């Protein structure tokens, strides 16, 4: 298990392409969206600049962690998954290791947008708040890593990238990362509160507002993690068994 973890970590480090999309794009959107925001402007109890910081950091994190499916789809095409199938590594371990390492891709986005927010927009959080923000948005990204794996285990290489990007955009839009839930129509706002993307960003919004994340939201996010994790394990078993 340890050897497999080291192997996957080396593969992650050797593929820097995703960093560009998880860092550059969220930072650019943040620059544009906060251009006219005043220091006194707020969404709920959170300063607009801090609220958008969390939203764009969460969006970049989704792009990064769900991109794990692209590599997995290529592994299926080369037959690597069939080799894993006959190894001592169990399906649960494969999903856990890949999801854990994919979740690391959430950290660059959070760090980059956070630095810009602090230096350009004057977002001020205490040291414990910054630590909590990075830690929660890292751990909270695990359900999306599992979803990316499920897509990669079930889709061909030529379809996985557009499917992943559409999934990210849909989750981000419907989850209130581009448009605050408070500004959504009532029906969409209700849907948003049940989506993992909204509850994921809520972790960061709570920290920015100096509050503890709501337990109900955490429970919803954990529930999605269980669903996506089980789906990823099931898709792995099916794909590894294919000839």
N, C-alpha and C positions, 0 to 999 in steps of 0.2 A: 504493500500500500504506500509506504514512504517513497519507494523508488518511483512508483507511478506518479506520485505528487510532484517529485522533482522533475520528472520527464515533462509533464504538462506545463510546469512553470517555465521551463526553458523554451518550450514552444511558444508560450504567450509572449515572452520577452523578445523573441525573434521576429514578431509580427507587429511593427509599430504603426501600421496604417490606420488602425482604428483610433489611435490617440489623436490624430488630426481631426477626426469627426467628433470625438468626445470633448475636445478642448476648444478648437477654433470656432466651430459653429455655435455652441452655446454662448461663448464670449461675444461673438459678433451680434447675436440676437439680443443679448443683455445690453450691449452698448446702444443699440437702436431703441430698444423698448424703454430704457431709462433716461433717454435724452432730455425729456421735458418734465421728468418727475421732480417735484419739490421735496425738501427735507421734511415738510409737515404733512405731506400726502401719506395716507394710510389705507390699507385694505384690512378691514377688521381692526385688530390691535397691533398689526405689524406694519412698519414703515414700508412704503412701496418698493424702495430700492432693495430692502432686505427680502421682501416677499418675492420679487422677481429674481433675486439672486438664487433663492431656493428653487424656484420653478425652473430656471434655466440649468442649474446644476443637476436637478432631477432629470430633466430632459436629456442632457448629455450623458448622464449615467445610464439611462434606458438604452440609448444608442450603443454605448460601449458594451454593456453586459449582454444585450440580446444579439449582438454580432457574433457571439460564440457559436450560434447556429450555422454561420457560413463555413467556419472551419470544420464543424461536425459533418455537414453535408459533403464536403470534399473528402473527409475521412471515409464516409460510406462509399463514395465512388471509387476510392483506391483499394477498398477491401480491408482497411485497418480495423474497422469495427468487428469484422469476423475474427481477426487475430485476437482482439481483446476478449471476444466471447469465449475463446478456449483457454484464456489465461485464468489465474486464480482470482483476479479482480472481479467482484460481483457487480451486477447492474447498479445496485444502490451505491456502491463505492465509486463507480464511474461517474454517475450523475452528481454525487456529492463533491467529488474532486473537481470536476469541470465547472460546476456551478460556483464553488468557492473561489476558484481562480478567476472565473469570468467576473465575479463581483468586484475584484480588484480594479477592474476597468471603470468603476464608478468614482474612484478616488481622484483621478486627475481632473475630471470635470468639476467636482466640488471644490477642489483646491484652486483651480484656475479662476473660476467665476468668483469665488470668495475673495481672492486677492484683488481682482478688479473692483469688486463691490466696496472693499475696504479702502482702497487707495483712490479710486475715482469718485465714488458716491458717498464716501464717509460712513459706510455701514459699520457700526460699532457693536461688537459682541465681546463678552468676557472670554478669557482663555478657556474656562470650562465649557462655555457655550460653543466655541469653535470646535473643541474636541468632541463634544456631543454631536454637533452637526455632521462632522466627517464620519464619526463612528456609526451614527444611526443611518445615514444615507448609504454607507457601505453595507451594513448588515441588511438593511431594508431592500437592497437591490437583489437579494438572493431569489425571490420569486420570479423576477424577470429573467435572471440567468437560466432558471429551470424552464421557463417558457421558451427562451431561445433554443435551448437544447432540444425540447420537444419538437420544435419546428425543424431543426437541423436533422434530427433522427428520422423525420417523416417526409421531408421534401427533397427533391433533386437539387443539385448545385445551381442550375440555371434559374430556379424559382425562389430559392431561399432568401437571396438578398432583397428583391423587391417585397417579398412577403414580410420580412423582418422590418423593413423600413415603414411599410404600411401599418404594421402592428404597432410600432413605436409611435408613429404620428397619431394613429387612432387613439391609443391609450393616453397620449399626452394631451390631445385636444379634448377628448371626452372627460378626462380626469381633471381638467381645470388648470393645466400647466401653461397654456397659452391665453386662456380667458378665465378669470377668476370665477369660481362657482357662484359667488354672490351676483355676478352679472349674467349668469345663464338663465334661460327660461326654466320655469319650475320643474318641468318633466326631466330636462337634461341634468338639472342640479341634483335631483334625486338619484338618477343613474350614476352620476359622478361619485357620490358618497359610497357606492358599493364597489367601485373599481379600485384595483390595487394601486394604480398610478396616483390617484387622489390621496389615498391613505399613506402612500409612500412619501409624497411631498408634504403631507400633513406632519410627518415626523420633523421635517426641517422647519416648517412654518411655526410649529409649536416651540421649537428651540429659539427661533428668532424672536418670538413673542415672549420669551422667558417663561414658558409654561411646559408642563409635562404632556407628552402625547396622550390623547384620549385612549383609554383602554379599549373602547369599542373599535376604534380605528385600527389599533394594533392587532386586535383579534381578527378583524377582517383581512388584514395583510397576511397574518399567519395562516389563515384558512386558505387564501390563494396560494401561498407557498406550498402547502400540503397538496393541493390539487395539481399545481403545475409540476411539482416534484414527482408525484405519482404518475402523471402523464408522461413525463420525460423518461422515467424508468420503463414504463410500458412500451413506449416508442423505441427505446434502445433495444429491448428484448426482441421486438419484431424486426427491426432493421438489421441487427446482428445475425439473426437467424436466416435472413434472405440470402440467396445464392445468386 
